[in-house]
Amino acid sequence: MDSMIKVSHLSKTFESKSGIVEALSDVSFDVKKGEIFGIIGLSGAGKSTLVRCLNLLEKPSEGYVEIDGEDMMKLDEKSLRLKRRKIGMIFQAFNLLMQVNVLDNVCFPMEIAGVKKSEARKKALEYLKVVGLEEKAKAYPSQLSGGQKQRVAIARVLASDPEILLCDEATSALDPETTKSILNLIKEINRKYDITVVLITHEMAVIQEICNRCVVLENGKLVEENTVEELFRHPRTNAARRLIFNANNQVKSMKGGKLVRIAFEESNTTEPVIANLILEFKAPVNILESNITYINGQSRGQMMVQLPDDEDLSKKMIEYLKKSTSIVAQEVNDYELS
């Protein structure tokens, strides 16, 4: 599969009153044509700066961005404007024009681009139908729910026939049920129109819902890149672990003993892992948390357990767990979640 987006050694610095701020440092990754790719990190990780560098709303200090084989840094102003028309963006704040109705909101960017009004209206109605809001064409944004406003924003982007859709925290202002419906819509648009989607978020549950692969940002650096499935099973960095634990665990503080996270290959595994562990070592195991999460529609189970304080015993128990073929066991240090 060809790369639609290629980011190479990208860095971005800003000057402030307190000195130079390094928002991004030596970030490299690629996004395949037609995939749904996630960029995740906590607040201040550099996600929004990175997404603005993808379409050169922010010019990188170092490195380059290629879109469909073209180096964005080498395009003149006219060529860059034309290229940006193929890169749609949706945001947390929707960015609708409050003084005009839904139909005119979708028409607006097409008319700015020189599309005839009659053609723009026809196309706008077509995409309002795609997002399920054809009957709201004459309504004003103030009369819509948050989810409906985001659907209008998506219709407006689709009307420009984008090849890439950048979603910057697009579901952060929405409740869980509405978030799921918007993510399902994005997934359907990706499938139907073969639009490459880059989804920027701080929520692991959003990444798990629809992304194929993702990168984890921390303090402006790319610290991990993997499939979403593998990231869930075996996060390699502390940044990734924090995101996974925040998304799926109710326990916010764990201290003492040996803490082990168990990720099941299948959530409905028939192997009694904990019972066998207790029987094998004749020692107690404290189950701190267990749940089922969903990754691309497939259920996956996980459990957080606390082993005895005895160092030798807990080491043998961890080795025993790691030999199982139906789970992935990973030791976790003491931690507190914000």
N, C-alpha and C positions, 0 to 999 in steps of 0.2 A: 504494500500500500504506500503510495507516494505521500511525502510530507506536504501539508498545506501551510503550516507555520513552522519556521525554524528559527529558534532564538540561540544565538551563539555569544558566549562570554559577555553578556549584557550587564553593564553597570550604570547606575544613575546616582549622581550626587547633587545636592542642593546647597546653596549658600544661605546661612541664617546669621542672625546677630551673634549667636554663640559660636559660630564657625561652620565648617563643612559638615553636612549631614549625608551619610552614605545610605541611601534608601534601598539600593540594590547592588549586589556585589557578585560579579562573575557568574551570572545565571545562564544556564544552557539547557535546552530541551527542545523536542519537536512534537508537533501535533499532526497526526495522520489525517488525510482527507476523509471526511465523513464520520469521524469519531466524535464522541462526547468526552472532553478532556477536562479534568478538574485541577484547579489551583487553590490550595487550602493553606490556611495559616491563621494564627490568632491575630488580634488587633495589633497593628504596627509592624506586621511581618513584611510589608512591601507589596501586598497583592494589588491594591488599586494603582499604585505607581507602575507595576508591571503591565497591567492591562492597558494603561494609557500609553505605554511604550509600544505595544503591539501595533497600534494604528498611528503611531508617532504624534499623538496629542502631547506626549512628552518625548523629547528627543533624547535618546540614550547618550550618556557621557562617554561610554566605551561599548564596543561590541556592535552587533547588527541584528536586524530582524528581517527575515525573508518571508514574503507572503506569496505562495504559489510560485516559488522560484525566483521572485524579484526582490532585490535588496531595497527595502523601503528607504534607506538612508541615501540612495543614489537617485531617487526620483525628484524631478523638478516639481514646483508647486502645483502646476496643472495636472501632472500625472499622479501626484499624491492625492489630490482631491478626487480624481476618478477612481483611484484604488480604494479610497475610504468609502465610496458608495457601495462597495461590495462587502464592507465590514459593518454589520449592524451591531448596535449596542442597546441593551436594556439595563436599567438601573433600579436600585432600591426605591428611589423617590418617584418613579414612573415618568416624570418630566413631561406631563401633558399640558396643553394650552387650556387653561380653565375657562377662558371666555368664548370658546367655540365648541361645537358639539363633537361627538365621537367621530362621525364621518369626516368632518373637516380636519380633525386631528390626524387621521390616517392619510388624508389627501395632502396635507401641508408640505411634507418633504418632497413629494412627487411634483407638486406645482412649483416649488423652489427650483427643482431640477429641470423645469421646462416642459413637463408632461401636460398635455391638454387637459382642461378641467373635466370634460366628459369622460375621457379615458381614465383619469385619476379616480373619479367617483366610481366608475365601474370596477376598477381594480380594488379600491378600498372596500367596497361591498363584498367582493369575492373573498378578501382576507378576513373581514369581520365574520363572515360565515365560517371560515376555517377555525377561528378561535371561539366560535360559539356565541357571538354577540351581534349577529345581524339585526336582531330586533331592537338593539340599543343605539342604532345609527344616529338617531335624532336626540339622544340623551346627552346631558353635559357631564363632565367628569365628576362634579360635586354630587351627582345623583348615583354614582357607581360605588360599589364596594372596592376594597383594595385589590382583590383578585381580579375583578372586572377591569380595573384601571391597568393592571399589568397585562391583561389580555389585549387591551387596546394598544398598549405600547408594543407588544409583540406583533400585532397586525400591522402597525405603522412600519416596523422594521421589515417585515416580510414583503410589503408592497414595493420596496426598493430592490427586490430580487437579490438579497445578499448571498454570498458564498460562505461567509463566516458570521457566526452570531456570538458576540461577547456578552456574557451575563455577569454583571458586577453586583454581587449580593442581591440578586433579583428577587429572592424570596424572603429576605431578612425581616421585612415589615409585615409578613403575612402569618396567619395562624397555621398550625400544622396541617389541617385538612386542605386549606386553600393552597398551601405550599405543595402538597402532593399533587393537586390537580394541575398546577402550573408546571411542575416538573414532568408530569405525564404529557402535557401539551408540547413542551420542548422536545421530549423524546419522540413524539409523533411527528413533529416538524422535521427533526433530524432524519427520521426514517423516510418520510414522504418526499422531502425536497433535497435530501442528501446534503444538507447544510452542516458544515463543521461547527461544532459548538465548543466554546471554552467557558467553563463555569467557575467563577471566582466566589469563594465563600469561606466562612470561618466554621461552618457547621458540617461535621463529618457525616451526619445523617443524610444531608443533601448529596454529598459525593457518593455515598453508598447507594443512593436511590437510582442514579442514572449514569454515572460515569464509568468509562472503561478503564482508563488509566488516570493517574494524578501525580502531581508534585506537591511536596510540602515545603513551605517557606517559613523561615525563622530569622528574624533580624536582618532581612534583606538577602539572605542566602538560601539557595536550594539545598535542603539537607537530606531529602529522600525523594526517589522517583520509583513508582512501581504500579502494577495493576492494583485496582481497588481491593480485589479479593486477597491478594498477597499482603497488602498493607494491613488489612484487618487481621489476617492470620498471624502475621509475624512482623509487627512494626520494629524497625531497626534503631530508630533514634528516639531520644527523649521527647522531641517535639511531636513526632508521630504518635507516640504512646499517650501523651497528654490529650491529643485530639480524639484518639480512640476511646480513652477512658471517660473523657468528658461526654462523649456522644452516647455511650452505652451503659455507664455505671451510675448507680444512685449513691454508692458509698463515696463520700468526698474526702475522707481522710483515713489512711491506713498506716499503722505503726506497729513495729515489733514482729518477731517471728519471721519466717520466710514467706513472702507473698508470691504467689504463682498465678499467672493468668493462663487459663486453658481455653483454647479456641477449638471447637469441634469441626471436623471436616463436613459433617452433616448434622444439622440441629437435632435430628431424631435418631441419633446413634443409639444402638441397643447395648453397647458395652457399658456396664456399670462402673465407670472409671473410679469414682471416689470410694465406692463400696469395696472394690478390689484393692485399692490403695490401703484402706484401713485394715482389711483382712490380712494383707501381705505383711504389714509392719506393726500391727497391733498398737497403733498410735492414733490419737484423735486428729481430725482435720476440720478446721473451721471454714464453712462456706460463707463468705462475706457478701457475695453477689452472684446472681446468675440471670441470664436473659437470652432472648432470641432477637437478632437483628436481621435486616433484609439488605442484600447486596444485589442490585439489578434484578429484583424480584425473587431471588433465591434466599431461603431462610438459612441463617447461620447462628449457631449457639456459642455462648462464651460463659465462663465462670471465673470468679476471683476467689481463691482459697488461701487460707493461712495455715502453714505447717508448724510443727512444734519448734520450740526455741533451740533444741539440741542440734548443733551444727552438723555433726556426722549423720544423724538420722535424717534430717531434712535434705541433706545432699543426696543420700541414697534414694529418698522418695522422689526427688526431682529427676534423677537418672531413670528411675522406674517409669515415671510419667512420659519422659521423652522417648522411651522405646515403643510406646503405643503408636500404632499406625492410623488410628482414627482421630487423634487429637494433635494439636501443637501446644506444647507447654513452654512457658517463658517466665523466667524469674523477674520479679518487679521489685525495685527498691522502695523504701518508705516514701510516701508522697502525699501531698495535699493538693486538691484541685480547687481552683478558684471558681 
